[in-house]
Amino acid sequence: MSIWGKIIGGAAGFAVGGPLGALLGGVAGHVYDKRPASADSRPEKQAAFTIAVVALGAKLAKADGVVTKAEIAAFREVFQVPPDDIKGVARFFDLARRHAEGYEPYARQVAGMFADNPAVLEELLGCLFHIAKADGQVTEAEVTYIQSVARIFGFSDNEFRRIHAEEAGLSASDPYSVIGVRPDIDDEDLKAAHRRLVRENHPDSLIAQGMPEEFVAVANEKLAVINAAYDRIKQERGIS
């Protein structure tokens, strides 16, 4: 059973608690476990990541004042929602979108659960960018929203610029920004920075830290962007 089926159907007793747990209880129709939100087992982290993508993604879809069918369709496709779970996930998304609570409590809770796994939080930001890009453009309001979430996650504005550059695509960004380094960096430090990014963003590493396998497509795409930026710099410098 996928993570979506487990969450929507209430088939697993997740010790998520807090605002994310309350949202889970509302859609699954069961009493959620009220143990502290800092529960650090892998199933709880997977559940928290998934619920946070729904909650924060639903609030993002309202950031520019319009919720489009493309955004909802992209959510279903990119995040590998099985056909049998589509209606449940759509209901979950709509509940989160209409919920009176703001996005900040959800962001703070998941930030606390993944405080030692910043790469997973960065992946969650990537999920939000995917939702934002679904209608063909990322509005200023959407970027502002995602940056505010990033700040709650503990990312500096410089770190967010790198993340934004990665998500914008090479056609709209400087490859050095994607790697997060200055253009005057020497070759050895460049290689080290690239190795570190690949290690931190490898899907296997992210899954081991609590990212559900259903989100691997986003992780693979990000890794491809990082490698493409590095290849472009190597070509420009004439290094192997």
Secondary structure, DSSP 4 states (H G I P E B T S, - for coil): --HHHHHHHT-S-----HHHHHHHHHHHTSPPP-S-TT--SHHHHHHHHHHHHHHHHHHHHTTTS---HHHHHHHHHHTT--GGGHHHHHHHHHHHHH-SS-SHHHHHHHHHHTTT-HHHHHHHHHHHHHHHHTTS---HHHHHHHHHHHHHHT--HHHHHHHHHHHH-GGGS-HHHHHT--TT--HHHHHHHHHHHHHHH-HHHHHHTT--GGGHHHHHHHHHHHHHHHHHHHHHHT--
